Amino acid sequence: MKRNILIGFLMVLLLGGCSRVLNKPEAKGRTVDLENFVRSKPVKSLAQVYYEHGDWPNRQDFPYIVKANKVWKHYRNWLIIDLRRPEDYKAGHIPGAFNVPKDKVLDFLTGEHKAAAYPKVIFVCYTGQTASYVTGITRLAGFDNTFALLYGMAGWNDEFSAPLRKGVGDRYKDMVETGTGKTVPVAEHHGLPGQIDWAAFPVLPKQLPTLLIDQRARKMLAQKRTDFLLKADEFFPAYKQNPQDYYVISYLPQDKYVAGHIRGAVRFQPRHDLGIEGRLASVPSGKKVLVYCKTGHTGSQGAAWLDMLGYKGHNLILGSLSFMYSTWVKNEWMPDIQYVINNYPVVRGDKPFSGKAVALQTNTKPVVAPKPVVKRKKKEVTGGCG
């Protein structure tokens, strides 16, 4: 009897113990909300992220443009992306070029036609301005082999040259001044090595750098043209009326700036002052920042740099050529515009290769400008737009 009672007691004890073990909640590992984790940490400005991975606009290969003769020589091996409207692409495009809207470029470069599979990726537009902006954004998004076609389709074949021929000129002479003008004082130089004040740059939302850069790039590429490119007839009237809304950067060497620049423009030395260790921190983040150069190509890539960092970057389409073209030609700083327009073949239709390979003209040799006799002296590298 006692033995049966003892066995029963042990069974109850064992079953009770098993019950407690089986019903015990399983141990849970620590879960981390990555977004909140990132937001809880001290955030670096995007300027600092880029600085630590290379001061982009101060590189000696900046800006990233390529001439038409190089594209014609290598078009079979390079990836060519035409950013123009479908109807303009259909009317004539570079053989092998794909028609891709700029807001779809990032997906295209990581999709079937991966950018990494090609030696170079060439963006093409009407006069090279949008192509240069997209080149800047994609470079800052991590693609290191993207370039813009110099002067775009206007420089590729004369049939498409109207935007270039009409865009150059000497308009708004009353808005041009000569002389040394304004260069940002040394006191405003925030970029002393080891003493950079990162708080002086725009602070974007806390986010993992790779995600933030992708988000910024997609946002910039989705903009309408007037959000980052301004024609002379759009910029100058607005600037005349409300100059306080703009901060104008003349991204030109000293001699070009002295010869003539937009009234009130501040000169930034190419490949130096737009960089983190240059005078970038003196640029106001609350104003529209117009950066212009010789032809607009460097200015577009400069605007892309500013936009990615959180400024309100804009470029003046065709740069100095849009408002003081004759000065550049007179000083033999560039040939007459007719000499930069080529006659390379194009393909008609809505496909990269229509199967016809129709050339607008059989002459595939570019018109060569007479070389002016210019006395040059050794000087520092100052950049330029081609």
C-alpha positions as CSV (number, residue, x, y, z in Angstrom):
1,M,0.0,0.0,0.0
2,K,2.8,2.4,1.0
3,R,4.7,1.4,-2.1
4,N,1.7,2.3,-4.3
5,I,1.4,5.7,-2.6
6,L,5.1,6.4,-3.1
7,I,4.9,5.5,-6.8
8,G,1.9,7.7,-7.3
9,F,3.6,10.6,-5.6
10,L,6.7,10.2,-7.8
11,M,4.5,10.0,-10.9
12,V,2.7,13.3,-10.0
13,L,6.1,14.9,-9.3
14,L,7.6,13.8,-12.6
15,L,4.5,14.7,-14.6
16,G,4.3,18.0,-12.9
17,G,8.0,18.7,-13.7
18,C,7.5,17.7,-17.3
19,S,4.5,19.9,-17.6
20,R,6.5,22.9,-16.3
21,V,9.4,22.2,-18.7
22,L,7.1,21.7,-21.8
23,N,5.1,24.8,-21.1
24,K,8.0,27.1,-20.5
25,P,8.2,29.8,-23.1
26,E,11.0,29.4,-25.6
27,A,13.9,31.8,-25.2
28,K,13.8,34.6,-27.7
29,G,16.9,36.3,-29.1
30,R,17.4,40.0,-29.2
31,T,15.6,41.7,-32.0
32,V,17.1,44.9,-33.4
33,D,15.1,47.6,-35.2
34,L,17.8,48.5,-37.7
35,E,16.2,51.8,-38.7
36,N,15.8,53.0,-35.1
37,F,19.3,51.7,-34.3
38,V,20.8,53.8,-37.1
39,R,18.8,56.8,-36.1
40,S,19.9,56.5,-32.5
41,K,23.6,56.8,-33.5
42,P,25.5,60.0,-34.3
43,V,25.0,60.7,-38.0
44,K,27.6,61.7,-40.4
45,S,26.7,64.3,-43.0
46,L,26.7,62.9,-46.5
47,A,29.6,65.4,-47.2
48,Q,31.7,63.5,-44.6
49,V,30.8,60.1,-46.1
50,Y,32.0,61.3,-49.6
51,Y,35.0,62.9,-48.1
52,E,36.1,59.7,-46.5
53,H,35.7,57.9,-49.8
54,G,37.3,60.4,-52.1
55,D,36.7,64.1,-52.5
56,W,34.8,63.7,-55.7
57,P,34.9,67.2,-57.5
58,N,38.6,67.6,-56.8
59,R,39.7,64.5,-58.7
60,Q,41.9,65.3,-61.7
61,D,39.6,63.3,-64.1
62,F,36.6,65.5,-63.1
63,P,34.4,66.3,-65.1
64,Y,33.4,63.0,-66.8
65,I,32.8,63.7,-70.4
66,V,33.8,62.1,-73.7
67,K,34.0,63.4,-77.2
68,A,31.9,62.2,-80.1
69,N,34.9,60.7,-82.0
70,K,35.7,58.4,-79.1
71,V,32.1,57.2,-78.9
72,W,32.1,56.6,-82.7
73,K,35.3,54.5,-82.3
74,H,34.0,52.4,-79.4
75,Y,30.2,52.4,-79.6
76,R,30.1,48.7,-80.3
77,N,31.8,48.0,-76.9
78,W,30.3,50.7,-74.8
79,L,26.9,50.9,-73.3
80,I,25.1,54.0,-74.7
81,I,22.0,55.4,-73.0
82,D,19.9,58.0,-74.8
83,L,17.9,60.1,-72.3
84,R,15.8,62.0,-74.8
85,R,12.1,61.8,-75.4
86,P,11.0,58.6,-77.3
87,E,9.9,60.6,-80.4
88,D,13.3,62.3,-80.6
89,Y,15.2,59.0,-80.1
90,K,13.1,57.4,-82.8
91,A,14.0,60.3,-85.2
92,G,17.6,59.3,-85.0
93,H,20.0,58.0,-82.4
94,I,23.5,56.6,-82.0
95,P,23.8,53.0,-83.3
96,G,23.3,50.6,-80.3
97,A,21.9,53.3,-78.0
98,F,19.1,52.3,-75.6
99,N,16.3,54.8,-74.9
100,V,16.0,55.1,-71.1
101,P,14.2,57.9,-69.1
102,K,16.5,59.3,-66.5
103,D,14.4,58.2,-63.6
104,K,14.8,54.6,-64.7
105,V,18.6,54.8,-65.2
106,L,19.6,53.2,-61.9
107,D,17.4,50.2,-62.4
108,F,18.7,49.8,-66.0
109,L,22.4,49.9,-64.9
110,T,21.7,47.1,-62.4
111,G,19.4,45.1,-64.6
112,E,20.0,43.1,-67.8
113,H,22.6,45.5,-69.1
114,K,24.8,45.9,-66.0
115,A,27.1,48.9,-66.0
116,A,29.9,46.8,-64.7
117,A,29.9,44.6,-67.8
118,Y,31.1,47.6,-70.0
119,P,34.3,49.6,-70.1
120,K,32.3,52.8,-70.3
121,V,28.6,53.9,-70.0
122,I,27.8,56.9,-72.1
123,F,24.8,59.1,-71.4
124,V,23.4,61.1,-74.4
125,C,20.9,64.0,-74.4
126,Y,20.2,67.1,-76.6
127,T,23.3,69.2,-75.8
128,G,25.0,67.2,-73.0
129,Q,23.5,69.1,-70.1
130,T,21.1,66.5,-68.7
131,A,23.5,63.7,-69.6
132,S,26.2,65.4,-67.5
133,Y,23.8,65.8,-64.6
134,V,22.8,62.1,-64.8
135,T,26.6,61.2,-65.0
136,G,27.2,63.1,-61.8
137,I,24.3,61.5,-60.0
138,T,25.3,58.0,-61.1
139,R,29.0,58.6,-60.2
140,L,27.9,59.6,-56.7
141,A,25.6,56.6,-56.5
142,G,28.6,54.3,-57.0
143,F,29.0,53.8,-60.7
144,D,32.6,54.7,-61.6
145,N,32.5,54.3,-65.4
146,T,29.7,56.7,-66.5
147,F,30.3,59.6,-68.8
148,A,28.4,62.3,-70.8
149,L,28.7,62.8,-74.5
150,L,30.1,66.2,-75.1
151,Y,27.4,68.5,-76.7
152,G,25.1,65.5,-76.9
153,M,23.2,64.7,-80.2
154,A,23.7,68.3,-81.2
155,G,27.4,67.6,-81.5
156,W,26.9,64.1,-83.0
157,N,25.1,65.1,-86.1
158,D,24.2,68.4,-87.7
159,E,20.5,67.4,-88.1
160,F,20.2,67.6,-84.3
161,S,22.3,70.7,-83.8
162,A,19.5,73.3,-83.5
163,P,19.4,73.4,-79.6
164,L,23.2,74.1,-79.6
165,R,23.2,76.7,-82.3
166,K,20.2,78.5,-80.8
167,G,21.5,78.2,-77.2
168,V,24.8,80.0,-77.7
169,G,24.8,83.8,-77.8
170,D,25.4,87.2,-76.1
171,R,22.1,87.7,-74.4
172,Y,21.8,89.7,-71.1
173,K,24.9,91.8,-71.6
174,D,23.7,94.1,-68.8
175,M,24.1,91.1,-66.4
176,V,27.8,90.6,-67.3
177,E,30.6,92.3,-65.4
178,T,34.4,92.1,-65.8
179,G,37.3,92.3,-63.4
180,T,38.4,90.3,-60.4
181,G,35.0,90.4,-58.8
182,K,34.4,88.2,-55.8
183,T,36.3,85.2,-54.6
184,V,35.3,83.7,-51.3
185,P,37.5,85.2,-48.6
186,V,40.0,82.9,-46.9
187,A,38.2,83.5,-43.7
188,E,35.3,81.5,-45.1
189,H,37.5,78.6,-45.9
190,H,36.1,75.9,-43.6
191,G,38.0,72.9,-45.0
192,L,41.3,73.0,-43.2
193,P,42.6,69.4,-43.1
194,G,41.7,67.8,-39.7
195,Q,39.5,70.8,-38.8
196,I,36.5,70.4,-41.0
197,D,33.3,71.6,-39.4
198,W,30.8,68.9,-40.6
199,A,27.9,70.8,-39.1
200,A,28.5,73.5,-41.8
201,F,27.1,71.1,-44.4
202,P,23.5,70.1,-44.9
203,V,22.4,67.3,-42.6
204,L,20.1,64.8,-44.3
205,P,17.8,62.3,-42.5
206,K,19.7,59.6,-40.5
207,Q,20.0,56.5,-42.6
208,L,22.5,53.9,-43.6
209,P,24.8,55.6,-46.1
210,T,24.1,53.2,-48.9
211,L,20.4,53.5,-48.5
212,L,20.6,57.3,-48.2
213,I,22.7,57.6,-51.3
214,D,20.3,55.4,-53.3
215,Q,17.3,57.4,-52.0
216,R,18.9,60.7,-52.8
217,A,20.0,59.6,-56.3
218,R,16.5,58.3,-57.2
219,K,15.0,61.5,-55.9
220,M,17.3,63.7,-57.9
221,L,16.8,61.6,-61.1
222,A,13.1,62.0,-60.8
223,Q,13.2,65.8,-60.9
224,K,11.9,67.8,-63.8
225,R,14.4,69.6,-65.9
226,T,13.8,73.1,-64.4
227,D,14.6,71.7,-61.0
228,F,18.3,71.3,-61.9
229,L,18.9,72.9,-65.4
230,L,18.0,76.5,-66.3
231,K,18.1,78.1,-69.7
232,A,19.5,81.7,-69.9
233,D,16.0,83.0,-70.6
234,E,14.7,81.3,-67.4
235,F,17.6,82.2,-65.1
236,F,18.4,85.8,-65.9
237,P,14.9,87.4,-65.6
238,A,14.4,85.6,-62.3
239,Y,17.9,86.6,-61.1
240,K,17.3,90.2,-62.1
241,Q,14.1,90.3,-60.1
242,N,15.2,88.5,-57.0
243,P,19.0,88.2,-56.8
244,Q,18.8,87.5,-53.1
245,D,17.2,84.1,-53.9
246,Y,20.4,82.9,-55.7
247,Y,24.0,82.1,-54.9
248,V,25.9,82.1,-58.2
249,I,29.1,80.2,-58.6
250,S,31.4,80.9,-61.5
251,Y,33.3,77.7,-61.8
252,L,36.0,79.1,-64.1
253,P,39.8,79.9,-64.1
254,Q,40.8,83.4,-63.0
255,D,41.4,84.7,-66.5
256,K,38.1,83.5,-67.9
257,Y,36.3,85.0,-64.8
258,V,38.0,88.4,-65.2
259,A,37.0,88.5,-68.9
260,G,33.4,88.4,-67.9
261,H,31.0,86.7,-65.4
262,I,27.5,86.9,-64.2
263,R,27.0,90.0,-62.1
264,G,27.5,89.1,-58.4
265,A,28.9,85.6,-59.1
266,V,31.5,84.3,-56.8
267,R,34.5,82.6,-58.4
268,F,35.3,79.0,-57.3
269,Q,38.6,77.6,-58.5
270,P,37.9,74.4,-60.6
271,R,39.0,71.1,-58.9
272,H,39.5,72.8,-55.6
273,D,36.9,75.2,-54.2
274,L,33.8,73.0,-54.7
275,G,35.4,70.2,-52.7
276,I,35.0,69.5,-49.0
277,E,38.4,71.0,-48.2
278,G,37.7,73.9,-50.5
279,R,35.0,76.4,-50.0
280,L,31.9,74.2,-50.2
281,A,30.9,75.0,-46.6
282,S,30.5,78.6,-47.5
283,V,27.7,77.8,-49.9
284,P,24.3,78.7,-48.3
285,S,22.0,75.7,-48.2
286,G,18.8,77.9,-48.1
287,K,19.3,79.5,-51.6
288,K,19.2,78.2,-55.1
289,V,22.8,77.6,-56.0
290,L,23.6,78.1,-59.7
291,V,27.0,76.8,-60.7
292,Y,28.0,77.6,-64.3
293,C,31.1,76.8,-66.3
294,K,32.2,77.1,-69.9
295,T,29.8,74.8,-71.8
296,G,27.5,73.6,-69.0
297,H,28.9,70.1,-68.7
298,T,31.0,70.7,-65.6
299,G,28.3,72.9,-64.2
300,S,25.8,70.1,-64.5
301,Q,28.0,67.6,-62.7
302,G,28.7,70.3,-60.1
303,A,24.9,70.8,-59.6
304,A,24.6,67.0,-59.2
305,W,27.2,67.1,-56.4
306,L,25.4,69.9,-54.6
307,D,22.0,68.2,-55.0
308,M,23.3,64.9,-53.5
309,L,24.7,66.8,-50.5
310,G,21.4,68.5,-49.8
311,Y,21.9,71.9,-51.5
312,K,19.6,73.3,-54.1
313,G,21.9,72.8,-57.1
314,H,21.2,74.2,-60.6
315,N,23.3,74.5,-63.8
316,L,23.0,77.2,-66.4
317,I,22.5,75.4,-69.7
318,L,25.5,75.9,-72.0
319,G,27.2,77.9,-69.3
320,S,29.1,81.0,-70.4
321,L,28.4,80.2,-74.0
322,S,24.8,81.1,-73.4
323,F,25.4,84.7,-72.6
324,M,29.0,85.7,-73.7
325,Y,29.7,83.3,-76.5
326,S,31.5,85.9,-78.7
327,T,34.0,86.6,-75.9
328,W,35.1,83.0,-75.8
329,V,35.5,82.8,-79.6
330,K,37.2,86.2,-79.8
331,N,39.8,85.1,-77.2
332,E,40.2,81.8,-79.0
333,W,39.2,79.9,-75.9
334,M,37.0,77.7,-78.1
335,P,36.3,77.4,-81.9
336,D,33.1,78.7,-83.5
337,I,30.3,76.4,-82.6
338,Q,30.0,75.0,-86.1
339,Y,33.4,73.3,-85.6
340,V,32.2,71.1,-82.7
341,I,29.3,69.7,-84.7
342,N,30.0,66.4,-86.4
343,N,28.2,64.2,-89.0
344,Y,28.3,60.7,-87.5
345,P,25.7,58.2,-88.7
346,V,22.5,57.6,-86.7
347,V,19.9,54.8,-86.6
348,R,16.2,55.7,-87.0
349,G,13.5,53.8,-85.2
350,D,12.6,52.8,-81.7
351,K,15.2,50.1,-81.3
352,P,19.0,50.4,-80.6
353,F,19.5,48.8,-84.1
354,S,16.7,49.1,-86.5
355,G,18.2,46.5,-88.8
356,K,18.7,49.2,-91.5
357,A,21.6,51.0,-90.0
358,V,20.6,54.1,-91.9
359,A,23.1,57.0,-91.7
360,L,21.9,60.5,-92.1
361,Q,25.1,61.3,-94.0
362,T,27.8,59.1,-95.4
363,N,30.6,61.4,-94.2
364,T,31.6,60.0,-90.8
365,K,34.6,62.4,-90.4
366,P,34.0,65.3,-88.0
367,V,34.5,68.8,-89.3
368,V,37.9,69.9,-87.9
369,A,38.3,73.4,-86.6
370,P,41.3,75.4,-87.7
371,K,43.7,75.4,-84.8
372,P,44.2,79.0,-83.5
373,V,47.7,80.1,-82.7
374,V,47.6,80.6,-78.9
375,K,50.6,81.3,-76.8
376,R,50.4,79.1,-73.7
377,K,52.3,79.2,-70.5
378,K,52.6,76.4,-68.0
379,K,49.9,76.8,-65.4
380,E,48.0,74.8,-62.8
381,V,45.3,72.3,-63.8
382,T,42.1,74.3,-63.9
383,G,39.5,71.9,-65.3
384,G,37.1,72.7,-68.1
385,C,34.1,71.5,-70.1
386,G,35.7,70.5,-73.3
